[in-house]
């Protein structure tokens, strides 16, 4: 959480989960600062200050954080013993740090981790160089040190179980708890929406999200339909392993005016774009969960998605599922969804069956399970 605010990037999927956990637990939690071999447990006062600072962010964050941590390092620790407390680590960051396992043991805590995915291990081609080895170290730490593991989906639980079997390590106690997607508050926005039919995709622009397939589809659509071709709206910050996508976006050529990149987009603007779209497009090669799918169905927007187990787990039979490698199938479906396609009408009719997972349900499940750890 500190790194995300420090870098000035908008919260992505894991960051939003961390913020939800901060909302739920901050009033009965202490903050742990970890960077490399440095580890610092903050007392009650400094924890409260840090939690507030993480929420505020903005200009001056770095200097205020530095001053806070300097004061924390010179302060006394918590007023009471933390022996037997639960240690919650909700992101993957730092799990591969040297000495973390013995340090946790020395604190006499009960470590509980939330594992979001094993994508760097199962699909290293879509991740930064060296990420696969790093993630293996993270997951070994989880298996060796955890008193319990929270999984965002049954698909992620299966992936962790397979990894544990391959490593000949025991799988700790687990609890699957879908991530929440509470309704966004409607707000005023000045977003100017296209007059032509348009489609939206949500998520960091990275290799595994398969934006390249969509750009190839749009090149064909524009070639075939000219100015009457639909628009594509990419909502998400630029990530990694997607240089071929960035080249097209930076020199759009025939796609100019038809492909719109929104690197910084708040929730109100995102909701406005979703409300007017023909469908959400999710051609990902692999996912650990799928909050954009839930957000789309939540607001009544049809979904065209890759045929992934996790999407079927959280969205059932509502979306139109396609092979993420079948460009022709995606082209045909998008072309049809520009009009009153029967499958789009079918999705609209099934929306009332969709039960949006909420954070209150997530934490009700997690809290009752943590009580048994």
Helices and strands as residue ranges (DSSP letters): H 2-7, H 13-25, G 26-28, E 32-35, E 38-41, H 44-56, H 61-74, E 86-89, H 100-107, E 110-115, H 119-122, G 124-126, H 131-145, E 148-151, H 154-167, E 174-176, E 198-202, G 207-209, H 211-225, G 226-228, E 231-235, H 243-250, G 253-255, E 259-262, H 267-276, E 280-282, H 291-298, E 303-306, H 309-315, E 320-322, H 327-337, H 342-350, G 351-353, H 359-370
